[in-house]
Amino acid sequence: MIPLTMAQAGEETVILKITGKDEIRQRLAELGFVVGGKVTVISQLGGNLIVQVKDSRVALDQSMATRIMI
């Protein structure tokens, strides 16, 4: 298991675990980040990510992206 920040651009991965407080996990779930869900990194700049999750593109800062384990 590695954090989402370690994924390469264009790589489709599966979410294995989401860490953090309940509020953070709930917020990520509302955005579509759920265990077993697929996520694709579109681009990465300075640790911040733009990812494709379900049918949406979402921007994540590095602190949020490190909580998503793939």
DSSP file (Angstrom, degrees, kcal/mol; ACC not computed):
  #  RESIDUE AA STRUCTURE BP1 BP2  ACC     N-H-->O    O-->H-N    N-H-->O    O-->H-N    TCO  KAPPA ALPHA  PHI   PSI    X-CA   Y-CA   Z-CA
    1    1 A M              0   0    0      0, 0.0    68,-0.0     0, 0.0     0, 0.0   0.000 360.0 360.0 360.0 129.7    0.0    0.0    0.0
    2    2 A I        -     0   0    0     66,-0.0    68,-3.6     2,-0.0     2,-0.1  -0.926 360.0 -94.7-131.6 158.5    1.3    3.4   -1.0
    3    3 A P  B >   -A   69   0A   0      0, 0.0     3,-2.1     0, 0.0     4,-0.3  -0.368  35.7-112.9 -71.3 155.2   -0.2    6.9   -0.9
    4    4 A L  G >  S+     0   0    0     64,-2.4     3,-1.7    61,-1.0    62,-0.2   0.771 112.4  72.2 -57.5 -28.0   -2.0    8.3   -4.0
    5    5 A T  G 3  S+     0   0    0     60,-0.3    -1,-0.3     1,-0.3    61,-0.1   0.703  91.1  59.5 -63.0 -18.3    0.8   10.9   -4.3
    6    6 A M  G <  S+     0   0    0     -3,-2.1    -1,-0.3     2,-0.1    -2,-0.2   0.552  82.7 105.3 -87.6  -8.0    3.2    8.1   -5.4
    7    7 A A  S <  S-     0   0    0     -3,-1.7     2,-0.2    -4,-0.3     3,-0.1  -0.402  72.0-119.8 -73.1 149.6    1.0    7.1   -8.4
    8    8 A Q    >   -     0   0    0      1,-0.1     3,-1.9    -2,-0.1    33,-0.4  -0.569  36.2 -89.9 -86.5 152.2    2.2    8.1  -11.9
    9    9 A A  T 3  S+     0   0    0      1,-0.3    33,-0.2    -2,-0.2    -1,-0.1  -0.395 114.9  21.3 -61.0 134.5    0.1   10.4  -14.2
   10   10 A G  T 3  S+     0   0    0     31,-3.9     2,-0.5     1,-0.3    -1,-0.3   0.323  92.2 129.5  89.3  -6.8   -2.2    8.3  -16.4
   11   11 A E    <   -     0   0    0     -3,-1.9    30,-1.4    30,-0.2     2,-0.5  -0.706  50.2-146.1 -87.3 124.1   -2.1    5.3  -14.0
   12   12 A E  E     +C   40   0B   0     -2,-0.5     2,-0.3    28,-0.2    28,-0.2  -0.785  27.5 174.4 -89.1 128.9   -5.4    3.9  -12.9
   13   13 A T  E     -C   39   0B   0     26,-3.0    26,-2.5    -2,-0.5     2,-0.4  -0.810  29.0-121.9-129.8 168.7   -5.4    2.5   -9.4
   14   14 A V  E     -C   38   0B   0     56,-0.3     2,-0.4    -2,-0.3    24,-0.2  -0.945  28.2-120.0-114.8 134.2   -7.8    1.1   -6.9
   15   15 A I        +     0   0    0     22,-2.8    21,-3.1    -2,-0.4    55,-0.2  -0.599  32.0 174.5 -75.0 124.6   -8.3    2.7   -3.4
   16   16 A L        -     0   0    0     53,-2.8     2,-0.3    -2,-0.4    54,-0.2   0.746  63.1  -2.2-100.3 -31.5   -7.4    0.2   -0.7
   17   17 A K  E     -B   69   0A   0     52,-1.5    52,-3.1    17,-0.1     2,-0.5  -0.987  51.5-149.5-160.8 148.3   -7.8    2.4    2.4
   18   18 A I  E     -B   68   0A   0     -2,-0.3    50,-0.2    50,-0.2     2,-0.2  -0.991  22.5-165.2-125.3 123.2   -8.5    5.9    3.5
   19   19 A T        +     0   0    0     48,-2.6     2,-0.2    -2,-0.5    48,-0.1  -0.538  37.1  65.7-103.0 168.8   -6.9    7.2    6.7
   20   20 A G  S    S-     0   0    0     -2,-0.2    -2,-0.1     4,-0.1     0, 0.0  -0.564  84.2 -30.4 116.2-179.1   -7.6   10.2    8.8
   21   21 A K     >  -     0   0    0     -2,-0.2     4,-2.4     1,-0.1     3,-0.3  -0.231  63.5-104.1 -69.8 162.0  -10.4   11.5   11.1
   22   22 A D  H  > S+     0   0    0      1,-0.2     4,-2.5     2,-0.2     5,-0.2   0.864 120.3  54.8 -56.0 -39.8  -14.0   10.7   10.4
   23   23 A E  H  > S+     0   0    0      2,-0.2     4,-2.2     1,-0.2    -1,-0.2   0.900 109.9  46.3 -63.0 -40.4  -14.7   14.2    9.0
   24   24 A I  H  > S+     0   0    0     -3,-0.3     4,-2.4     2,-0.2    -2,-0.2   0.928 112.9  48.5 -68.9 -44.9  -11.9   13.9    6.5
   25   25 A R  H  X S+     0   0    0     -4,-2.4     4,-2.1     1,-0.2    -2,-0.2   0.884 112.1  50.5 -62.4 -38.2  -13.0   10.3    5.4
   26   26 A Q  H  X S+     0   0    0     -4,-2.5     4,-2.1    -5,-0.2    -1,-0.2   0.916 109.8  49.9 -65.4 -43.3  -16.6   11.5    5.1
   27   27 A R  H  X S+     0   0    0     -4,-2.2     4,-1.3     1,-0.2    -2,-0.2   0.914 111.8  47.7 -62.5 -43.5  -15.5   14.5    2.9
   28   28 A L  H  X>S+     0   0    0     -4,-2.4     5,-2.7     1,-0.2     4,-0.5   0.887 109.9  53.3 -65.3 -37.8  -13.5   12.3    0.6
   29   29 A A  H ><5S+     0   0    0     -4,-2.1     3,-1.1     1,-0.2    -2,-0.2   0.887 105.3  54.5 -63.8 -38.2  -16.4    9.8    0.4
   30   30 A E  H 3<5S+     0   0    0     -4,-2.1    -1,-0.2     1,-0.3    -2,-0.2   0.816 106.5  52.1 -64.0 -30.0  -18.7   12.7   -0.7
   31   31 A L  H 3<5S-     0   0    0     -4,-1.3    -1,-0.3    -3,-0.2    -2,-0.2   0.563 129.4 -97.8 -82.0  -9.0  -16.2   13.5   -3.5
   32   32 A G  T <<5S+     0   0    0     -3,-1.1     2,-1.2    -4,-0.5    -3,-0.2   0.449  80.0 135.2 108.6   2.2  -16.3    9.8   -4.6
   33   33 A F      < +     0   0    0     -5,-2.7     2,-0.3    -6,-0.1    -1,-0.2  -0.720  28.1 151.5 -88.2  96.8  -13.2    8.4   -2.9
   34   34 A V    >   -     0   0    0     -2,-1.2     3,-2.4    -3,-0.1   -19,-0.3  -0.911  54.5 -88.1-125.9 152.7  -14.4    5.1   -1.5
   35   35 A V  T 3  S+     0   0    0     -2,-0.3   -19,-0.2     1,-0.3     3,-0.1  -0.374 117.3  22.5 -60.2 131.1  -12.5    1.9   -0.8
   36   36 A G  T 3  S+     0   0    0    -21,-3.1    -1,-0.3     1,-0.4     2,-0.1   0.247  96.5 127.0  93.0 -11.3  -12.6   -0.3   -3.9
   37   37 A G    <   -     0   0    0     -3,-2.4   -22,-2.8   -22,-0.1     2,-0.4  -0.431  59.8-119.9 -78.6 153.7  -13.2    2.7   -6.2
   38   38 A K  E     -C   14   0B   0    -24,-0.2    16,-0.7    -2,-0.1     2,-0.4  -0.744  29.9-178.3 -95.6 141.9  -11.0    3.4   -9.1
   39   39 A V  E     -CD  13  53B   0    -26,-2.5   -26,-3.0    -2,-0.4     2,-0.5  -0.999  10.7-158.9-140.3 138.1   -9.0    6.6   -9.4
   40   40 A T  E     -CD  12  52B   0     12,-2.4    12,-3.3    -2,-0.4     2,-0.5  -0.974  18.4-132.1-120.3 128.4   -6.7    7.9  -12.2
   41   41 A V  E     + D   0  51B   0    -30,-1.4   -31,-3.9    -2,-0.5    10,-0.2  -0.684  23.3 179.9 -78.1 121.4   -4.1   10.5  -11.7
   42   42 A I  E     -     0   0B   0      8,-2.9     2,-0.3    -2,-0.5     9,-0.2   0.904  64.5 -15.3 -87.1 -50.4   -4.4   13.1  -14.5
   43   43 A S  E     - D   0  50B   0      7,-1.6     7,-2.4   -34,-0.1     2,-0.4  -0.989  53.4-152.4-152.8 160.7   -1.6   15.4  -13.5
   44   44 A Q  E     + D   0  49B   0     -2,-0.3     2,-0.4     5,-0.2     5,-0.2  -0.997  14.5 172.8-138.3 130.0    0.7   16.2  -10.5
   45   45 A L  E >  S- D   0  48B   0      3,-2.6     3,-1.7    -2,-0.4    -2,-0.0  -0.927  73.2 -20.7-142.4 113.8    2.3   19.5   -9.7
   46   46 A G  T 3  S-     0   0    0     -2,-0.4    16,-0.2     1,-0.3     3,-0.1   0.801 125.4 -52.1  61.8  31.0    4.2   20.2   -6.5
   47   47 A G  T 3  S+     0   0    0      1,-0.3     2,-0.3   -42,-0.1    -1,-0.3   0.198 114.3 115.9  90.5 -17.2    2.6   17.3   -4.7
   48   48 A N  E <   -D   45   0B   0     -3,-1.7    -3,-2.6    13,-0.1    -1,-0.3  -0.652  52.0-152.5 -86.4 144.8   -0.9   18.5   -5.6
   49   49 A L  E     -DE  44  60B   0     11,-2.7    11,-2.9    -2,-0.3     2,-0.5  -0.864  21.7-156.1-121.8 149.1   -3.0   16.2   -7.8
   50   50 A I  E     -DE  43  59B   0     -7,-2.4    -8,-2.9    -2,-0.3    -7,-1.6  -0.997  32.9-179.4-114.6 122.3   -5.8   16.4  -10.3
   51   51 A V  E     -DE  41  58B   0      7,-3.0     7,-2.9    -2,-0.5     2,-0.6  -0.878  30.0-130.5-126.0 153.9   -7.5   13.0  -10.4
   52   52 A Q  E     +DE  40  57B   0    -12,-3.3   -12,-2.4    -2,-0.3     2,-0.4  -0.919  30.6 173.2-100.9 119.3  -10.3   11.4  -12.3
   53   53 A V  E >   -DE  39  56B   0      3,-2.7     3,-2.1    -2,-0.6     2,-0.3  -0.991  63.6 -37.9-131.9 125.1  -12.8    9.7   -9.9
   54   54 A K  T 3  S-     0   0    0    -16,-0.7   -22,-0.0    -2,-0.4   -21,-0.0  -0.485 125.4 -29.3  55.8-122.1  -16.0    8.2  -11.3
   55   55 A D  T 3  S+     0   0    0     -2,-0.3     2,-0.3    -3,-0.1    -1,-0.2   0.142 123.4  82.7-107.9  20.3  -17.0   10.8  -13.9
   56   56 A S  E <   -E   53   0B   0     -3,-2.1    -3,-2.7   -25,-0.1     2,-0.5  -0.878  67.7-134.4-125.3 153.6  -15.5   13.8  -12.3
   57   57 A R  E     -E   52   0B   0     -2,-0.3     2,-0.4    -5,-0.2    -5,-0.2  -0.925  28.3-172.2-104.0 133.1  -12.1   15.5  -12.1
   58   58 A V  E     -E   51   0B   0     -7,-2.9    -7,-3.0    -2,-0.5     2,-0.5  -0.975  18.1-139.9-129.4 137.5  -11.1   16.5   -8.6
   59   59 A A  E     -E   50   0B   0     -2,-0.4     2,-0.4    -9,-0.2    -9,-0.2  -0.839  23.1-173.6 -95.5 132.4   -8.1   18.6   -7.4
   60   60 A L  E     -E   49   0B   0    -11,-2.9   -11,-2.7    -2,-0.5     2,-0.1  -0.977  18.6-133.7-125.2 137.3   -6.5   17.4   -4.1
   61   61 A D     >  -     0   0    0     -2,-0.4     4,-2.4   -13,-0.2     3,-0.4  -0.407  36.6-100.7 -80.6 170.2   -3.8   19.0   -2.1
   62   62 A Q  H  > S+     0   0    0      1,-0.2     4,-1.9     2,-0.2   -57,-0.1   0.857 119.5  56.2 -63.2 -37.1   -0.9   16.9   -0.9
   63   63 A S  H  4 S+     0   0    0      1,-0.2     4,-0.4     2,-0.2    -1,-0.2   0.879 112.7  41.7 -65.8 -36.4   -2.2   16.5    2.6
   64   64 A M  H >4 S+     0   0    0     -3,-0.4     3,-1.1     1,-0.2     4,-0.4   0.893 112.5  53.9 -74.8 -40.2   -5.5   15.0    1.4
   65   65 A A  H >< S+     0   0    0     -4,-2.4     3,-1.1     1,-0.3   -61,-1.0   0.819 100.9  59.9 -65.2 -31.3   -3.9   12.9   -1.3
   66   66 A T  T 3< S+     0   0    0     -4,-1.9    -1,-0.3     1,-0.2    -2,-0.2   0.692  97.2  61.7 -71.5 -16.3   -1.5   11.2    1.2
   67   67 A R  T <  S+     0   0    0     -3,-1.1   -48,-2.6    -4,-0.4     2,-0.7   0.630  87.9  82.2 -81.8 -14.1   -4.6    9.9    3.2
   68   68 A I  E <   - B   0  18A   0     -3,-1.1   -64,-2.4    -4,-0.4     2,-0.4  -0.833  69.7-159.6 -96.6 114.3   -5.7    7.9    0.2
   69   69 A M  E      AB   3  17A   0    -52,-3.1   -53,-2.8    -2,-0.7   -52,-1.5  -0.801 360.0 360.0-100.0 133.0   -3.8    4.6    0.1
   70   70 A I              0   0    0    -68,-3.6   -56,-0.3    -2,-0.4    -1,-0.1   0.353 360.0 360.0-117.2 360.0   -3.6    2.6   -3.2
